Amino acid sequence: MSLSSILCADAIDSAIKDCQAPDSFCPKKFFQLSGLSKKSAQDVKKVFGILDNDGSGYIEEEELKFFLQRFSPSARVLTDTETKGFLRAADDDSDGRIGADEFQAMVLS
């Protein structure tokens, strides 16, 4: 399954373009622009599964760095500041990784 089977390609492009500059990525805004925040909880979990590159059931800091590239291979990697900020914003239980429920809560809030 690919992200473009869940989200509109134009919306993904718009979201990627909005955060091209280093340190301009805002997860909430990205979720809104890509249309993910309007999707069902089931679709959000599907997206989580795609983003969980190693299949561990969590999105770890190393996977977060390549978050934008999972949506578009030509996108940039997140900066360390963006990666750590994203992790802090979503990691409710402070275990250093984002679980499916934490991801869903952040996207749909």
CORRA-V389215 format. One record per residue. N is the residue number from 1. RES is the residue in three letters. SS is DSSP state (a for helix, b for strand, c for the rest). BURIAL is I if it has 16 or more other C-alpha atoms within 10 Angstrom, else O. D_CENTER is the distance of its C-alpha to the mean C-alpha in whole Angstrom. Layout:
{{N	RES	SS	BURIAL	D_CENTER} {N	RES	SS	BURIAL	D_CENTER}}
This chain:
{{1	MET	c	O	16} {2	SER	c	O	14} {3	LEU	a	I	11} {4	SER	a	O	14} {5	SER	a	O	16} {6	ILE	c	O	13} {7	LEU	c	I	12} {8	CYS	c	O	15} {9	ALA	a	O	15} {10	ASP	a	O	17} {11	ALA	a	I	14} {12	ILE	a	I	11} {13	ASP	a	O	14} {14	SER	a	O	14} {15	ALA	a	I	11} {16	ILE	a	I	11} {17	LYS	a	O	15} {18	ASP	a	O	14} {19	CYS	c	I	13} {20	GLN	c	O	15} {21	ALA	c	O	17} {22	PRO	c	O	16} {23	ASP	c	O	15} {24	SER	c	O	14} {25	PHE	c	I	10} {26	CYS	c	O	10} {27	PRO	a	I	7} {28	LYS	a	I	9} {29	LYS	a	O	11} {30	PHE	a	I	8} {31	PHE	a	I	7} {32	GLN	a	I	11} {33	LEU	a	I	12} {34	SER	a	I	10} {35	GLY	c	I	12} {36	LEU	a	I	9} {37	SER	a	I	11} {38	LYS	a	O	14} {39	LYS	c	I	14} {40	SER	c	O	15} {41	ALA	a	I	14} {42	GLN	a	O	15} {43	ASP	a	I	13} {44	VAL	a	I	10} {45	LYS	a	I	11} {46	LYS	a	I	12} {47	VAL	a	I	8} {48	PHE	a	I	8} {49	GLY	a	I	11} {50	ILE	a	I	10} {51	LEU	a	I	7} {52	ASP	c	I	10} {53	ASN	c	I	12} {54	ASP	c	O	15} {55	GLY	c	O	15} {56	SER	c	O	16} {57	GLY	c	O	14} {58	TYR	b	I	12} {59	ILE	b	I	9} {60	GLU	b	I	12} {61	GLU	a	I	12} {62	GLU	a	O	13} {63	GLU	a	I	10} {64	LEU	a	I	7} {65	LYS	a	I	10} {66	PHE	c	I	9} {67	PHE	a	I	5} {68	LEU	a	I	7} {69	GLN	a	I	10} {70	ARG	a	I	8} {71	PHE	a	I	8} {72	SER	c	I	12} {73	PRO	c	O	14} {74	SER	c	O	16} {75	ALA	c	I	13} {76	ARG	c	I	13} {77	VAL	c	I	12} {78	LEU	c	I	11} {79	THR	c	I	14} {80	ASP	a	O	15} {81	THR	a	O	15} {82	GLU	a	I	12} {83	THR	a	I	10} {84	LYS	a	O	13} {85	GLY	a	O	12} {86	PHE	a	I	9} {87	LEU	a	I	10} {88	ARG	a	O	13} {89	ALA	a	I	12} {90	ALA	a	I	10} {91	ASP	c	I	13} {92	ASP	c	I	16} {93	ASP	c	O	18} {94	SER	c	O	18} {95	ASP	c	O	18} {96	GLY	c	I	16} {97	ARG	b	I	13} {98	ILE	b	I	10} {99	GLY	b	I	12} {100	ALA	a	I	11} {101	ASP	a	I	13} {102	GLU	a	I	12} {103	PHE	a	I	8} {104	GLN	a	I	10} {105	ALA	a	O	12} {106	MET	a	I	10} {107	VAL	a	I	8} {108	LEU	a	I	12} {109	SER	c	O	14}}
